[in-house]
């Protein structure tokens, strides 16, 4: 099941660029870019930090697709 995300959408709505978001969560701009493209799955800790920046739950930012949920 691929992990999808709405990170770019929330980041744009929050007026943050990738570098700014990375600084807020302790990640590089490159890591944020990789997550947005779906080329890298964040750790649980990083996913929680990202969700907290936007005042969202992890499930609102990250979600699984492609198969039935367990």
C-alpha positions as CSV (number, residue, x, y, z in Angstrom):
1,X,0.0,0.0,0.0
2,X,1.6,3.2,-1.1
3,X,1.8,6.0,1.5
4,X,0.3,9.2,0.0
5,X,0.3,12.6,1.5
6,X,-1.3,16.1,1.3
7,X,1.9,17.8,2.5
8,X,2.4,20.1,-0.5
9,X,-1.3,21.2,-0.2
10,X,-1.0,22.0,3.6
11,X,2.4,23.6,3.2
12,X,1.1,26.0,0.4
13,X,-2.0,26.8,2.5
14,X,0.3,27.6,5.4
15,X,2.5,29.9,3.3
16,X,5.6,27.8,4.0
17,X,8.3,26.8,1.5
18,X,10.1,23.5,1.8
19,X,13.1,25.1,3.6
20,X,10.9,26.7,6.2
21,X,8.9,23.6,6.9
22,X,12.1,21.6,7.1
23,X,13.5,24.0,9.7
24,X,10.4,23.8,11.8
25,X,10.5,20.0,11.9
26,X,14.3,19.4,11.9
27,X,14.5,18.1,8.4
28,X,16.3,19.3,5.2
29,X,14.5,20.9,2.3
30,X,15.5,17.8,0.3
31,X,13.8,15.5,2.7
32,X,10.6,17.6,2.5
33,X,10.8,17.5,-1.3
34,X,11.2,13.7,-1.3
35,X,8.3,13.2,1.1
36,X,6.0,15.4,-1.1
37,X,6.9,13.4,-4.2
38,X,6.3,10.1,-2.4
39,X,9.9,9.0,-2.8
40,X,10.5,8.9,0.9
41,X,8.4,7.8,3.8
42,X,8.9,9.8,7.0
43,X,9.6,8.3,10.4
44,X,6.7,8.3,12.8
45,X,8.4,11.1,14.7
46,X,8.8,13.2,11.6
47,X,5.3,12.6,10.5
48,X,4.0,13.7,13.9
49,X,6.1,16.8,13.8
50,X,4.8,17.7,10.3
51,X,1.2,17.1,11.3
52,X,1.7,19.3,14.4
53,X,3.0,22.2,12.4
54,X,-0.3,22.3,10.5
55,X,-2.6,21.5,13.4
56,X,-3.7,18.3,11.7
57,X,-3.7,14.6,12.7
58,X,-1.1,12.4,11.0
59,X,-4.0,10.7,9.1
60,X,-5.1,14.0,7.6
61,X,-1.6,14.5,6.2
62,X,-0.5,11.0,5.4
63,X,-2.8,8.1,4.1
64,X,-2.5,4.7,2.5
65,X,-4.0,3.9,-0.9
66,X,-4.4,0.9,-3.2
67,X,-5.7,-1.8,-0.9
68,X,-8.4,-2.4,1.6
69,X,-7.6,-1.2,5.1
70,X,-6.9,-3.8,7.7
